[in-house]
């Protein structure tokens, strides 16, 4: 008997945590023999190259209808689902979740619909300004159309339940499928950067969008204090609107010779493998995938105790130091402490295994295809 078909709906495949995680999941389900397709509102992004040839890419057509941008893709997605008749449909973004839940219901197909909440819903709804109440009612209704709602962390689950009026016990927690064999293999590739090599001063690494939420200004300030006792350098991988502001801050502190911001790097994992410390200075994070990836690459980590992911990932400091948000002195102290006494690499590997794509795909398989899992269990009984 052939395995079921899975449709994953996403906006695009630009390099970000959500897209990377669901390319990982699509690849794993494809390897397990499921029929997998990625349905995108825009078939763009560097992660397209990471999708196996056997996973179909579908780009939706945009209709000229009034309302939010995502609404304009509803007719195309509805037609596609009605034609393809998948056994399960999965979405994982704040704007594609309502679209997918509605389109699947309107298509009238017998598909299990699963939506995954990746970020703090309260933050998303707060950004809707004067349309807040209308959007909240619409979003709440759309989530109730789904068969299953997943959250990527316990805090995201509690926040979603409170914001949307959904019973907490109706939301399951499944972490992001982050650690893959490909990640570990890529982490051993060479680095084209002069600061990495035997005998070089220690490098503190930051990875993420250059935006206010990621708070790299605080990390740059912390480096100045780290250098009072350690000859450390800072590399920040990522791009964004805060680059000019951050560059000016580097210049003001006189750190231009010890701070490097080379932009977005398609393969950041060798940097994680060879850095002395990975630092996450964010103001908020649902589940910080880069933090998990650093653990998998055996890089010691420090993080802010922001809402909400780092505390869960690091188990309240068991796997890396946690410091208050927007306190560069505390961040600097944690970096120095970690440089001087890094944790065992085996401890970091142990934690990262909880986020392996194999482990997480098993959990998704149970949610998406419960009958398939029951049949497998019966065969092995």
C-alpha positions as CSV (number, residue, x, y, z in Angstrom):
1,X,0.0,0.0,0.0
2,X,1.4,3.4,-1.0
3,X,1.9,6.0,1.7
4,X,-0.3,9.1,1.9
5,X,0.3,12.5,0.2
6,X,1.3,15.6,2.1
7,X,0.8,19.3,1.0
8,X,2.9,21.9,2.9
9,X,1.9,25.5,2.4
10,X,4.4,28.3,2.9
11,X,4.9,31.8,1.6
12,X,8.4,31.3,0.0
13,X,11.7,29.6,0.6
14,X,13.8,32.5,1.6
15,X,16.4,31.7,4.3
16,X,14.6,31.9,7.6
17,X,13.9,29.5,10.5
18,X,10.4,28.5,9.5
19,X,11.2,27.8,5.8
20,X,14.4,25.9,6.7
21,X,12.6,23.8,9.3
22,X,9.8,22.8,6.8
23,X,12.3,22.0,4.0
24,X,13.8,19.7,6.5
25,X,10.4,18.1,7.3
26,X,9.5,17.8,3.6
27,X,12.8,16.1,2.9
28,X,12.3,13.7,5.7
29,X,8.8,12.7,4.7
30,X,9.9,12.3,1.1
31,X,12.7,10.0,2.3
32,X,10.0,8.0,4.2
33,X,8.1,7.4,1.0
34,X,5.3,9.9,1.4
35,X,4.2,12.0,-1.6
36,X,5.2,15.5,-0.7
37,X,4.6,18.9,-2.3
38,X,5.5,22.4,-1.3
39,X,2.8,24.9,-2.2
40,X,4.2,28.5,-2.2
41,X,2.7,31.9,-2.7
42,X,6.1,32.8,-4.3
43,X,8.5,30.1,-5.6
44,X,11.5,32.1,-4.6
45,X,14.4,31.8,-2.1
46,X,17.8,30.3,-1.7
47,X,16.3,27.2,0.1
48,X,14.7,26.1,-3.2
49,X,18.1,24.5,-4.0
50,X,17.8,22.4,-0.8
51,X,14.5,20.8,-1.9
52,X,14.8,17.2,-3.3
53,X,13.8,16.8,-6.9
54,X,11.2,14.3,-5.9
55,X,9.4,17.0,-3.8
56,X,7.0,19.0,-6.1
57,X,7.1,22.8,-6.0
58,X,3.8,24.6,-6.8
59,X,3.4,28.3,-7.1
60,X,0.0,29.8,-6.4
61,X,-1.7,32.3,-8.6
62,X,-2.7,35.6,-7.1
63,X,-6.2,36.8,-7.7
64,X,-7.3,40.4,-7.9
65,X,-9.6,40.4,-4.9
66,X,-9.8,43.0,-2.1
67,X,-8.4,42.4,1.3
68,X,-5.1,41.2,2.8
69,X,-2.5,39.8,0.4
70,X,-3.0,36.2,1.6
71,X,-6.7,36.4,0.8
72,X,-5.8,36.8,-2.9
73,X,-4.2,33.3,-2.9
74,X,-7.3,31.6,-1.5
75,X,-9.0,30.8,-4.8
76,X,-5.8,29.3,-6.3
77,X,-5.1,27.2,-3.2
78,X,-8.7,26.0,-3.0
79,X,-8.6,24.9,-6.6
80,X,-5.3,23.2,-6.2
81,X,-6.3,21.2,-3.1
82,X,-9.5,20.2,-4.8
83,X,-7.5,18.9,-7.8
84,X,-4.7,17.1,-5.9
85,X,-6.8,15.8,-3.0
86,X,-3.9,15.4,-0.5
87,X,-4.3,13.2,2.6
88,X,-2.9,15.9,4.9
89,X,-2.3,19.7,4.7
90,X,0.3,21.5,6.9
91,X,0.9,25.2,7.2
92,X,3.2,27.0,9.6
93,X,3.1,30.8,9.3
94,X,0.9,33.4,10.8
95,X,-0.5,34.4,7.4
96,X,-0.6,31.0,5.7
97,X,-2.3,29.2,8.6
98,X,-5.7,31.0,8.3
99,X,-5.4,30.8,4.5
100,X,-4.8,27.0,4.6
101,X,-7.5,26.3,7.1
102,X,-10.1,28.1,5.1
103,X,-9.0,26.9,1.7
104,X,-9.0,23.2,2.8
105,X,-12.5,23.6,4.3
106,X,-13.9,25.4,1.2
107,X,-12.3,22.8,-1.1
108,X,-14.4,20.1,0.6
109,X,-11.7,17.5,0.6
110,X,-11.1,14.7,3.1
111,X,-7.7,16.0,4.3
112,X,-6.4,16.3,7.8
113,X,-5.5,20.0,8.3
114,X,-2.7,20.9,10.7
115,X,-1.5,24.4,11.4
116,X,1.6,25.2,13.4
117,X,2.1,28.4,15.4
118,X,5.7,29.5,15.2
119,X,5.6,32.9,17.0
120,X,3.9,34.7,19.8
121,X,0.4,35.2,18.6
122,X,-0.1,38.2,20.9
123,X,2.7,40.0,19.2
124,X,1.3,39.2,15.8
125,X,-2.2,40.5,16.6
126,X,-0.8,43.6,18.3
127,X,0.7,44.6,14.9
128,X,-2.7,44.7,13.3
129,X,-3.4,48.2,14.8
130,X,-7.0,49.4,14.1
131,X,-8.0,46.1,12.5
132,X,-6.9,44.2,15.6
133,X,-10.4,43.1,16.7
134,X,-11.6,42.0,13.3
135,X,-8.3,40.1,12.6
136,X,-8.5,38.4,16.0
137,X,-12.0,37.2,15.4
138,X,-11.1,36.0,11.9
139,X,-7.9,34.3,13.1
140,X,-9.7,32.6,16.0
141,X,-12.4,31.3,13.6
142,X,-9.8,30.0,11.1
143,X,-7.8,28.1,13.7
144,X,-10.9,26.4,14.8
145,X,-11.4,25.0,11.3
146,X,-8.1,23.1,11.6
147,X,-8.1,19.5,12.8
148,X,-5.0,20.0,14.9
149,X,-3.2,23.1,16.1
150,X,0.5,22.8,17.0
151,X,2.8,25.2,18.9
152,X,6.5,25.1,18.7
153,X,7.0,25.6,22.5
154,X,5.0,25.6,25.7
155,X,5.1,29.4,26.0
156,X,3.9,29.8,22.4
157,X,1.1,27.4,23.2
158,X,0.0,29.3,26.3
159,X,0.2,32.6,24.5
160,X,-1.9,31.3,21.5
161,X,-4.5,29.9,23.8
162,X,-4.9,33.2,25.7
163,X,-4.8,35.4,22.5
164,X,-7.2,33.3,20.4
165,X,-9.5,31.9,23.1
166,X,-8.5,28.3,22.2
167,X,-8.5,25.7,25.0
168,X,-4.9,25.1,26.0
169,X,-5.4,21.3,26.0
170,X,-6.5,21.5,22.3
171,X,-3.0,22.6,21.3
172,X,-0.1,20.2,21.0
173,X,3.6,21.1,21.3
174,X,6.0,19.8,18.7
175,X,9.4,21.4,18.4
176,X,11.0,22.5,15.1
177,X,12.7,19.8,13.0
178,X,16.1,21.4,13.1
179,X,19.1,19.0,13.3
180,X,19.7,17.0,10.1
181,X,22.6,14.8,8.8
182,X,23.1,17.5,6.1
183,X,23.5,20.2,8.8
184,X,26.2,18.2,10.5
185,X,27.9,17.4,7.2
186,X,27.9,21.0,6.1
187,X,29.3,22.2,9.5
188,X,32.6,20.5,8.5
189,X,33.1,22.5,5.4
190,X,35.9,25.1,5.2
191,X,35.3,28.8,6.2
192,X,36.2,31.6,3.9
193,X,37.0,34.1,6.7
194,X,40.4,35.2,8.0
195,X,39.5,35.0,11.7
196,X,39.0,31.3,11.9
197,X,42.0,29.0,12.2
198,X,44.4,27.4,14.6
199,X,45.9,29.9,17.1
200,X,43.4,32.7,16.2
201,X,41.8,34.7,19.0
202,X,38.4,33.4,20.1
203,X,35.4,34.4,18.0
204,X,31.9,35.2,19.4
205,X,29.2,34.4,16.8
206,X,25.8,35.9,16.2
207,X,23.4,34.8,13.5
208,X,20.1,36.3,12.5
209,X,18.3,39.2,10.8
210,X,19.7,42.6,11.5
211,X,16.5,44.0,13.0
212,X,15.5,45.5,16.4
213,X,14.1,42.2,17.7
214,X,17.4,40.3,17.3
215,X,19.1,43.1,19.3
216,X,22.7,42.8,17.9
217,X,23.4,46.3,19.2
218,X,23.5,44.8,22.7
219,X,25.9,42.1,21.6
220,X,28.2,44.7,20.1
221,X,28.2,46.7,23.3
222,X,28.9,43.5,25.2
223,X,31.9,42.7,23.1
224,X,33.5,46.0,24.2
225,X,33.3,44.8,27.8
226,X,34.4,41.2,26.9
227,X,37.6,42.7,25.4
228,X,38.5,44.2,28.8
229,X,39.7,40.7,29.7
230,X,39.6,38.6,26.5
231,X,41.1,39.2,23.1
232,X,37.8,38.2,21.4
233,X,36.3,39.1,18.1
234,X,32.7,39.2,16.9
235,X,31.2,37.9,13.7
236,X,27.5,38.5,13.0
237,X,25.9,36.6,10.0
238,X,22.8,38.1,8.6
239,X,21.3,41.1,6.8
240,X,18.6,43.6,7.5
241,X,17.5,47.2,8.0
242,X,19.6,47.7,11.1
243,X,23.0,47.3,9.3
244,X,23.7,51.1,9.0
245,X,22.8,51.6,12.7
246,X,24.9,48.7,13.8
247,X,27.9,49.8,11.7
248,X,27.7,53.3,13.2
249,X,27.6,51.7,16.7
250,X,30.7,49.6,15.9
251,X,32.5,52.8,14.8
252,X,31.5,54.8,17.8
253,X,33.0,52.1,20.1
254,X,36.1,51.8,18.0
255,X,35.5,48.1,17.3
256,X,35.8,48.2,13.5
257,X,38.9,45.9,13.5
258,X,37.3,43.2,15.7
259,X,33.6,43.1,14.4
260,X,32.8,41.5,11.1
261,X,29.3,41.5,9.5
262,X,29.7,39.6,6.2
263,X,26.0,39.4,5.5
264,X,23.8,36.4,5.0
265,X,25.8,33.2,4.6
266,X,23.9,30.2,3.0
267,X,25.9,27.8,5.1
268,X,26.5,29.2,8.6
269,X,27.2,25.9,10.2
270,X,31.0,25.8,9.8
271,X,31.1,29.2,11.6
272,X,29.1,27.6,14.5
273,X,31.4,24.6,14.5
274,X,34.5,26.8,14.8
275,X,33.3,29.7,16.9
276,X,34.2,29.8,20.6
277,X,30.8,31.0,21.7
278,X,27.4,31.5,20.0
279,X,25.5,34.5,21.5
280,X,21.8,35.1,21.1
281,X,20.9,38.7,22.4
282,X,17.3,38.7,21.2
283,X,14.4,40.6,22.8
284,X,11.9,37.8,21.9
285,X,12.2,34.4,20.3
286,X,9.6,31.6,19.9
287,X,12.0,28.8,19.2
288,X,15.5,30.1,18.2
289,X,16.6,27.6,15.6
290,X,20.1,29.1,15.3
291,X,20.6,28.4,19.0
292,X,19.7,24.7,18.4
293,X,21.9,24.6,15.4
294,X,24.8,25.9,17.4
295,X,24.3,23.2,20.0
296,X,24.3,20.6,17.2
297,X,27.6,22.0,16.0
298,X,29.0,21.6,19.5
299,X,29.4,25.4,20.0
300,X,28.9,26.7,23.6
301,X,26.0,29.1,23.8
302,X,24.8,32.1,25.8
303,X,21.4,33.7,25.4
304,X,19.1,36.3,26.8
305,X,16.3,35.0,29.0
306,X,13.8,36.4,26.5
307,X,10.2,35.2,25.9
308,X,10.2,32.4,25.4
309,X,12.2,29.9,23.4
310,X,15.7,30.1,24.8
311,X,14.6,29.2,28.4
312,X,13.0,26.0,27.0
313,X,15.8,25.1,24.6
314,X,18.5,25.6,27.3
315,X,16.3,24.1,30.0
316,X,16.6,27.1,32.2
317,X,20.4,27.3,32.0
318,X,21.4,23.6,32.0
319,X,22.8,23.8,28.5
320,X,24.0,27.4,28.4
321,X,24.0,30.6,30.4
322,X,20.8,32.8,30.3
323,X,21.0,36.6,31.1
324,X,18.4,39.4,31.3
325,X,17.4,41.1,28.0
326,X,19.1,44.4,27.2
327,X,21.9,44.1,29.8
328,X,25.2,44.1,27.8
329,X,27.2,43.8,31.0
330,X,25.5,40.5,32.0
331,X,25.8,39.2,28.4
332,X,29.5,40.1,28.5
333,X,30.0,38.3,31.8
334,X,28.3,35.2,30.5
335,X,30.4,35.2,27.3
336,X,33.7,35.6,29.3
337,X,32.6,32.8,31.7
338,X,31.8,30.5,28.8
339,X,35.1,31.3,27.0
340,X,37.0,30.4,30.2
341,X,35.1,27.3,31.1
342,X,33.1,25.9,28.1
343,X,30.7,23.0,28.8
344,X,31.5,19.5,27.5
345,X,30.6,19.0,23.8
346,X,28.9,15.8,24.6
347,X,26.3,17.8,26.7
348,X,25.6,20.1,23.8
349,X,25.2,17.1,21.4
350,X,22.8,15.4,23.8
351,X,20.4,18.4,23.9
352,X,20.4,18.9,20.2
353,X,19.3,15.3,19.5
354,X,15.9,16.3,21.0
355,X,15.5,18.5,17.9
356,X,16.6,16.1,15.3
357,X,14.5,15.9,12.1
358,X,14.0,12.1,12.7
359,X,12.6,12.6,16.2
360,X,10.4,15.6,15.2
361,X,9.1,13.9,12.0
362,X,7.9,11.0,14.1
363,X,5.8,13.4,16.2
364,X,4.5,15.1,13.0
365,X,3.7,11.7,11.5
366,X,1.6,10.9,14.5
367,X,-0.3,14.2,14.1
368,X,-0.7,14.2,10.3
369,X,-1.2,10.5,9.7
370,X,-2.5,8.9,12.9
371,X,-3.9,5.9,11.0
372,X,-0.6,5.3,9.3
373,X,1.2,5.3,12.7
374,X,-1.4,2.9,14.1
375,X,-0.8,0.5,11.2
376,X,2.9,0.7,11.7
377,X,2.5,0.0,15.4
378,X,0.3,-3.0,14.7
379,X,2.9,-4.5,12.3
380,X,5.7,-4.3,14.9
381,X,3.5,-5.6,17.8
